[in-house]
Amino acid sequence: MSKISILVGALLGSTAVIGWSMACAWAADDQYMTDAKAYIAKVTAPVTTWDGPTTGPKAQGKRLIVYASADQRNGGASGVGDGAQEAAKALGWDFRILDGQGSVPGRTSALTQAIALKPDGIILGTIDAAEQAPIIEQAIAAGIKVVGWHSGGAPGKIDAVPGVFTNITTDPNEVAKSSGLYAVVDSGGTAGVILFTDSIYAIATAKTNAEKTAVEGCSGCKVLEVIDTPIGDLANRMGQLTTSLLAKYGKAWTYSIGVNDLYFDFSAPSLQSAGIDPATGYPRQIAAGDGSVPAFQRIRQQQYQIATVAEPLHLHGWETIDEMNRALAGAPPSGYVAPPHLFIKANIDNDGGDQNTFDPGNGFREQYKKIWGVQ
């Protein structure tokens, strides 16, 4: 066999291998997109069935509960507080809200004030338990029951402060997966994404890592950068940051994913100044929580934001009270984790969206009242 024949055969073999590899890659991409579309269809579907607890302790009598909010400007923290207050009223409990005002000293002050009230329980409204561990441990040592909402990186026990009865949140990995995969699907597999986070919160870090994984599972998509900036100072930072990132990445930046909606409360002026169309322009903005009122309005009116993975804030508020009732009764946590729900333009008026909130139509209020034995 001549050297030329050997060379031609080798080249044909290499071409076949390359072609086979490319076909496998295309097939993998097709499967990833198919799976992503199926997942998005699931998390945007109407919520009509109660999948939470159906048994638990009866109401524990009149109690004083303090809701210590990290920042009442955050629609998530304030919404859960509203739901908890509504549930506490159903139980005949006294309820107070204290505002940490978006700073570490403010959160410490709110918790100090809460302990001074000598309550039966304290609910942490997106106060990171690790950040405030010494003061939380002081509350626990005083016999005060502590329940968290978004106070750790996952539902259930918090390793940093094991005395916290339980931490309530949707699974941050699933929330982040919903937001990341929506960028993949909406872009047709070509998303150029900037992720916005605040690493002071364990749950924010967990979300950002999962967002990155979801986006990078698509071979045609890319995470351009992860921006770590304090949520409490977004009003001062987000405008200039948006302008700088537009200059840096230009048309390569097609999607933003923030760990909550608050990032996008302050980006619009810079996008408008850059001449970006609010309905059809890029970057398109997606929030991995919490489903604030302005976010619902932006999605409905097509003003830069296209999606939010809304927390069922009132449901979670009722859940914090149910878990507090279990703690006071000496019962174990329910272990309930509500599934994620993605609001987009197509379903923005369903499941409470017409009232600018995620209020599932699954009868959760009646279910909790039935457990507690109240009307």
N, C-alpha and C positions, 0 to 999 in steps of 0.2 A: 504493500500500500504506500502510495507516495506521501511525502510530507504535506503536500497541498490538500490531499484527501483527508489526512488526519486533522489538519488545521480546520478545514471546512466542517468536519464532523464535530470537532470540539466547539466551534462557534455555534453550530446549530443546537448542540446540547446545552450550551450556556444560555442561548436565547430561550430554549424551552424551559429551563430552570427559572429564568427571570420572569417569563410569561406566567409560569405556574405560581411563582411567589406573588406576582402582582394580582393574579386572579384570586388567590387566597386572601390577600389584603383587601381587595374590593369586596369579597364575600363577607369578610369580618366587618368591614365598614357598613355594608348593607344590613347585616344582622344587628349591629349596634344601633343603627338608626331605627330599624324595625322595633327593637326592644324599647328604645327611648320614646317612640311614638305611642306604644302601648302603655308605658308608664304614665306619660302625660295624660292620656285619655282617662286613666284610672284616677289620677289626683285632681282632675277637673270635673269629675262626675258629681251629680247631686248627692248630698249626704242625708239619707232618710232613715237609716237604721241605727238604733242605739247599740253600741258595742262595748259599753263600759260596765261597771259593776252593777249588780242587782241585789246584793246583800251587804250588810254591814251593821254597825251598832246604831241603836236609836239615839235621838238627840240627847245630849249630855247636860241639859239644863242651862240656865243663864250663865254666860261667860263674857269676859272682855277680851277681844282680839284686836291687836294693832297690826295694821298693814304698813310696813316700812318700804316705801317706794324709792328706787334708785333715782328716779327723775320723772316727775309727773308730766313733763313735756313729751316724754316718750309715750306714744299711743299704746304700746303694748303694756307697759307698767300701769298706766292709768286705767286702761280697759279691764285688766284683770282685777284691779282694785274695785272698780264698779261692780263687776260680777260677784266678787267676794262679799261686798257690802250688801248686795241683793240677797245672797244666800244666807248671810248672817242674820238678816232681818227675818227671813223665813223661819229660822231657828229661835228667834227671840233673843239673840246675842247682841251685846253692845259692841260697837265697831268704830275704830279710829283710823284715820290715814295720816301718816307723817311723810314729808317729802324730803328726800336726800339731795334734791336740786342739782343732780348731775356731777357731783364732785366727790372725791374720796372723803374729805373732811365732812362734807354734808351728809354722806351716808352714815359715817360714824356717829355724827350728832343725832341723826334720826333714830338710830338704834339705841343710843344712850337715853334719849327721851322715852323711847318705847319701854325700856327696862324700868325706868323711873315710874311708869304708870302701873307697874306690878300687874301686868295682864296675865291671863291664863295661857295665851299663845301669841306668837309673833309670826306673821307671814312676810317673807323676804320677796319684795316685788322687783325682780331682776337685779337684786344686790348679790354680787359674787361672794359666795360663802368663804372662799379662800382669802379674798381681799380683806374681809371683815372678821376673820376667824377668832381673834381674841375676844371681841365684844360679843360675838354670837355664843362662844363657849361660856362667857360670863352669864348670858341669859339662860343657857341650858343648865348651868350649875345652880341657878336660882330656882329651878323647877319649872321654867317657862318652856312650853312646847314650841318648837320652831319648824315651820314648813317653808320650803323654798319654791319659788317660781323663776325659772331661768337662772338659778343660783349655782349651777354646776354644769359640767360639759355633757351630761347625759341624764335621762330620767332615773329616779330611784335614789339610792344612797349616794352621798357625797364623800369621797375619800378624804378630802382635806378637813372636813368637819363632820365626823361620823355621827355626832349627836343630833344633827338635823334629821327629823323624822323621815322626810322624803323630799325629792326635788321633782317638781312638775314641769314638764315641757313635752312638746312633740319631739320625736327623735331628731336631733339636729342633723344627723347624717341623712335622714330621709328628706328633711326640709331642704337641705343643701342640694341633694340629688335632684329634687324637683326643679329648683331654680337653674342648676347647671344644665340639666337635660333640656329644659325649655329653650335655653340659648342655642343648644345644639340643633333642636328640631326647627325652631323659628328661622335659624340661619341656613337651613338645608345642609348643615355639616361644614360651615365655613366661619364660625364665630371667632372673632378676635376679642378676648375678654380681659377686662381689668376688674379685679376683685377688691372690694373695700371692706375693711375689718377694723376691729379694735381689740388688740391682744390682751388688754387688761381683763377681758371677760373670757373665761374658759370656753363657754358655749360659742362665742364668736370665733375663736380659733378652731374649734371642732367643725363648725359650719364651713369655714373658709377652706380647710383641708379637704373636706368632702366635695365642695364646689369644684375645686381644682381637679380632683379625681374624675368627676363626672364630665367636665369639659375636655380633659385630656384623653378620655377614652375614645374620643372622636379624632381620627387621624388628621382631618382637615381643619380642626379647631386648634386654637392656641391661647394659653393664658399669657397675656403680655406683661402683666405686673400685678403684684399684690401690694395694695396701699394700706398701711396701718396708721390710722389717724383717730384721735379720741372722739368718741361719740358726743361727749359733753361739750366739745368745742367746734362742732361742725358748722355752726352759723358763721364762725369767723374763718374757717379753713376751706370749706368745700368749694366756694366760688373760685378762688385763685387756683386751687388744686385742679379743678376741672379745666380751667383755661390753660394751665401748664401741660396737662396731659393731652389736650387737643393739639397743642403745638408739638409735643414730643412724638405722638403716634399718628396723627392725621387720620386718614381714612382706614388705617389698619385697626383702629379701635371701633368696634361695631356693637359691643355689649358691655354693660356694667352690671355687676352683681354685688349688692350690698348686703351685709348681714341683717339689716333691717331697713325700713322705709325712710328713716330719718335722713340718711345720706342724700336722698333725692329731693328733700324739702328745700335744699339750698343750691342745687346744681343748675336749675332752669335758667336763671339770668345769664350765666356764662354760655350756655348752649344757645340761647336766643341771640346773644351778642355775636356768636360765631355764625349766625345765619342758618342754623340747623332747624329743619322743619319738625315741629313737635309731634306730628302724626306719622310721618314717613321717614324721617331722618335718622341718622346714626351718630352716636351710640344710643342703642335702646337700653332702657333701664329695667332691671329685675331685682326684686327684694326677696331675700330668704327670711321673711318675717318682717313685721308682725301683723300687717294688714291695718294700717292706720287710716283714719278718715281721709286725709289728703291723698293717700295712695289710691284709695278707691276712686276718688274724684279724678285723679290724673289718668288712671286707666280708662275710666268711662269717657272722659273728654279727650282722650288720646293726646295727652300732654307729656311726652317724653317717656313716661313709665308704661311698660306693657304688661307687667305681671307682678304679683306679690304672693308669696306663700303665707297666707294669713293664718295666724293662730286663732283658735276659737276662744277669744279672750274671756267672754262671759262664762263659757263652759269651764275654762281653766279656773276662773274665779270661784265657781261653785265647787270645782274639784279641790281647790285649796281648803275650802271650808269642810268638805267631806273628809279630807285627810286629817285636818285638825280635829274633827269629831272622833275619828278613829284613834288618833294619838291620845286624846283626853280619856277615851274609854279603855285604853290599854290594849287595843286591837292592832294588828299589823297593817301596814299600808295596803291599799287596794291593788297597786301595781299597774293601774290603768295608764296607757299611753295613747292619746288620741292620734289618729293618722293624719298626715299632712294634707292640705287642700290648697290647690293653686287657683287663684283668680286671674282670669285674662279677660279681654274684651267680650268674648263670646259667652261667658257665664257670670259676668260682673253683677247682674241683678238677681242672682239666685242665692239661696242659703244666707239670707240677711244682707247680701250685697247691695240691695236697693236702699238699705239704711246705712250703708258705708261701714259695715262690720261683718265678720263671719260669725253668724249665729245659726248653727246647724239646725235643720228641721227634723231632728231626731228625738225630740221630747226630753232632753236631758234634765230640765228643771223638774218635771214630774217624776222622773226616775229617781233623782236624789231625794225628793220629798218623800217618796214611797219608802226608800231605805230608812230615812230618819223618823218616819211615823208622824209627819206633820202635814197640814193641809196647805 
